[in-house]
Amino acid sequence: MFKQYQLKNYRFRLVAYVIVLCIIGILVVGSAREGYQTKQIIGVVGGIICMAVVSLIDYKYILRFWPLIYLLIILLLASVYVLGKDANGATRWIAIGGFQFQPSEFCKVLIICFFAAFFTRYRDYLDTWKMLGISLVLAAIPLLLIVKQPNLSTTIIVTLIFITLLFIAGLSYKIIVTILAAGIPVTIVGLILLVNQVLPLEDYQYQRILAWLQPEKYADSAYQQTNSIMAIASGQLWGKGLNNNSIASVKNANFISEPQTDFIFAIIGEELGFVGCIIVIILLFLIVIECILIARRAHGLAGRLICCGVAAWIGFQGFVNVCVATGLMPNTGLPLPFVSYGLTSLVSLFIGIGLVLNVGLQPRKYGSGDNI
């Protein structure tokens, strides 16, 4: 389980990127909602400890328990329907005493671990339609449990992670082309049904999509994104400064809903300006690139899948959050990785980075890394 590693192989550069981004997050969360700053600091410290511990545990040892990992995923997601706490019409949280957490966030890293082990174990059969069908069923069960909460945004991110893992695992290009050929007309039909409000979506989800397409007509539903765009634009180059008292501040006037979580990028734009936004985006980009570089040097398929899965998670989720805050996508409830307030998301991301660091620590003499 634990091995002796060489300190020179520890990717301190990746750790530095993550910690700098978290420091920015602590400062911005404190400016958005002062009462959450202490909790965010606790989350970061706890996350760093989890990352350090996980980075020293041989990831191959963890992946040996892949059937139990999948069972844990199902139990966690199913428990929401029994022990879940309803908030704004959605049941996504489990509250135990004064502690609450969001299982779907923690399940992202578990899903990466499960499919890293599963695809490695059955990679010789991955190009068969039978194995592809089994993989899709295994992915569909947790996805259905997530989408029924309802949590469409997390469902989309987990789907993108799964597709990335499937591609990295070596799915035949013939199958990929066949799926794309069938997927294009299905997507077109889906968009037509979406516009005509035929798809089985919740009312609030339709409202968000329509508000994004026609913000003037659906102003009541579009106000969050409209105010977010206004806040980012008002920050100009250098921003108005953290914890400012400007009466012209969109945040200070409480025009931004959930500024510490979903729309934290709006606070960054208003208070740190264009420069602050670019720094955050570059840090996210560097973290993704670092995960990919570690994946290239991984000594087995399982390690590559873990690194690419975490890279896809951070990359896609960061991209969607920024797009929502800037009005390029319909409103969703996704946090900005390592920046938004949310202890479950924060700790889960740190665990993911810990796994990536362990992949980078594995010495070349250890073998292929495929003995799962």
C-alpha positions, -999 to 999 in steps of 0.1 A, spaced: 0 0 0 27 25 10 60 25 -8 93 43 -7 93 71 -32 120 95 -43 113 131 -34 127 143 -68 97 126 -85 71 146 -65 54 171 -88 57 201 -66 49 223 -96 14 209 -97 10 213 -60 21 250 -63 -5 257 -90 -32 242 -69 -23 260 -37 -20 294 -55 -54 289 -70 -68 279 -36 -53 311 -20 -71 332 -46 -102 312 -38 -100 319 -1 -95 356 -7 -124 359 -32 -148 337 -11 -140 360 19 -149 390 -2 -180 375 -16 -193 361 18 -171 369 47 -187 343 69 -176 315 46 -139 323 45 -129 304 77 -147 273 64 -129 276 31 -96 278 49 -105 247 68 -115 230 36 -82 239 19 -61 227 49 -81 195 51 -78 190 14 -40 194 14 -37 168 41 -59 144 21 -39 151 -10 -6 144 8 -18 112 23 -34 99 -10 -3 108 -30 17 83 -9 -8 55 -13 0 32 -42 -29 39 -66 -27 3 -79 -35 -9 -44 -67 13 -44 -77 1 -79 -77 -35 -67 -109 -28 -49 -127 -17 -81 -159 -37 -75 -162 -23 -40 -156 12 -54 -185 8 -78 -207 -5 -50 -197 25 -29 -207 49 -58 -241 33 -60 -247 33 -23 -236 70 -19 -258 82 -48 -288 61 -37 -285 73 -1 -294 108 -12 -329 95 -18 -332 82 17 -311 106 38 -310 135 14 -317 171 23 -340 190 -1 -329 225 -11 -346 246 -38 -364 215 -52 -333 194 -55 -321 166 -32 -283 165 -35 -270 168 0 -268 144 29 -269 161 63 -257 142 94 -259 164 125 -241 197 117 -221 181 89 -234 178 53 -218 167 21 -227 162 -16 -221 125 -27 -221 133 -64 -190 154 -60 -171 127 -42 -184 102 -67 -165 119 -95 -132 108 -82 -146 73 -74 -159 70 -110 -125 79 -124 -109 52 -102 -135 25 -111 -132 30 -148 -94 33 -147 -94 -2 -132 -122 -16 -153 -108 -4 -186 -73 -16 -177 -86 -50 -167 -107 -55 -199 -88 -34 -224 -82 -64 -247 -120 -66 -251 -128 -29 -253 -132 -29 -290 -161 -53 -289 -197 -40 -289 -204 -63 -260 -178 -47 -237 -188 -12 -249 -224 -20 -240 -214 -32 -205 -193 -1 -200 -222 21 -210 -246 3 -186 -221 7 -158 -218 44 -165 -256 48 -170 -266 36 -135 -247 63 -115 -256 89 -142 -293 82 -138 -290 84 -100 -274 118 -104 -298 132 -130 -328 122 -109 -317 144 -80 -320 165 -103 -285 175 -111 -281 178 -149 -249 198 -148 -230 172 -128 -245 145 -150 -230 163 -181 -195 166 -164 -195 129 -154 -205 119 -189 -176 140 -204 -152 123 -179 -165 89 -190 -161 97 -227 -126 109 -221 -116 77 -202 -132 56 -229 -112 74 -256 -79 73 -236 -85 35 -229 -81 29 -267 -116 26 -281 -114 17 -318 -116 46 -342 -141 26 -362 -165 24 -332 -158 61 -325 -167 71 -361 -198 49 -360 -210 65 -328 -203 100 -341 -222 92 -373 -252 81 -353 -248 108 -327 -250 138 -351 -286 132 -362 -296 123 -326 -281 156 -314 -299 176 -340 -332 159 -331 -325 165 -294 -319 202 -300 -352 205 -319 -370 187 -291 -352 210 -266 -363 241 -283 -399 229 -285 -397 219 -248 -405 182 -254 -375 167 -236 -382 155 -200 -365 183 -182 -375 201 -151 -393 235 -155 -364 254 -140 -340 238 -165 -361 249 -194 -363 283 -179 -326 286 -177 -321 275 -213 -348 299 -226 -334 327 -205 -300 321 -220 -314 321 -255 -337 351 -250 -325 371 -219 -347 401 -227 -379 380 -229 -371 359 -198 -355 387 -176 -366 372 -143 -347 339 -150 -317 356 -168 -309 381 -140 -281 360 -125 -261 358 -157 -270 393 -167 -257 407 -135 -226 384 -136 -217 398 -170 -222 433 -157 -200 426 -127 -172 412 -149 -173 440 -173 -173 467 -146 -140 453 -132 -122 464 -164 -84 457 -164 -74 457 -127 -107 454 -109 -122 474 -80 -102 455 -54 -111 428 -28 -135 438 0 -141 472 -16 -169 495 -4 -178 509 -39 -215 518 -42 -211 509 -79 -203 473 -71 -227 447 -84 -217 424 -56 -221 450 -28 -256 456 -41 -264 419 -37 -273 416 -73 -253 383 -77 -269 351 -63 -246 326 -47 -215 347 -53 -193 324 -32 -201 293 -53 -216 292 -88 -208 328 -97 -175 332 -80 -159 341 -114 -181 372 -114 -166 383 -82 -131 376 -96 -139 397 -127 -154 426 -107 -128 428 -79 -96 415 -96 -104 426 -132 -94 411 -165 -59 404 -151 -74 383 -122 -97 364 -145 -67 355 -168 -46 344 -139 -73 320 -127 -79 306 -162 -41 302 -167 -37 284 -134 -66 260 -143 -50 254 -177 -16 247 -161 -31 222 -137 -48 204 -166 -16 204 -186 4 191 -157 -20 162 -152 -17 154 -189 22 155 -187 21 131 -158 -2 109 -178 23 108 -207 50 95 -183 27 71 -165 39 35 -165 6 18 -173 -29 24 -187 -45 27 -153 -22 56 -143 -28 74 -176 -66 70 -172 -65 85 -136 -45 115 -148 -66 121 -179 -98 116 -159 -88 142 -133 -76 166 -161 -110 162 -179 -128 168 -146 -110 200 -138 -108 212 -174 -145 207 -183 -159 219 -150 -137 250 -150 -147 257 -187 -184 253 -180 -183 275 -149 -165 304 -167 -188 300 -197 -219 303 -174 -205 334 -156 -198 351 -189 -231 341 -206 -217 316 -231 -237 287 -217 -270 283 -199 -269 287 -161 -258 256 -142 -248 248 -106 -212 239 -111 -184 252 -88 -152 266 -101 -125 240 -92 -103 250 -62 -119 285 -61 -156 282 -53 -168 276 -17 -179 240 -12 -159 216 11 -171 184 -6 -160 196 -40 -127 210 -26 -117 179 -7 -127 156 -37 -106 176 -61 -76 174 -37 -80 136 -35 -80 135 -73 -48 156 -74 -33 132 -48 -39 103 -71 -23 121 -100 7 129 -78 10 92 -69 10 82 -105 39 106 -111 58 91 -81 58 56 -95 94 46 -104 101 31 -139 114 -2 -125 80 -8 -109 66 -23 -141 37 -15 -164 13 -6 -137 -15 -27 -154 -17 -54 -127 -50 -45 -113 
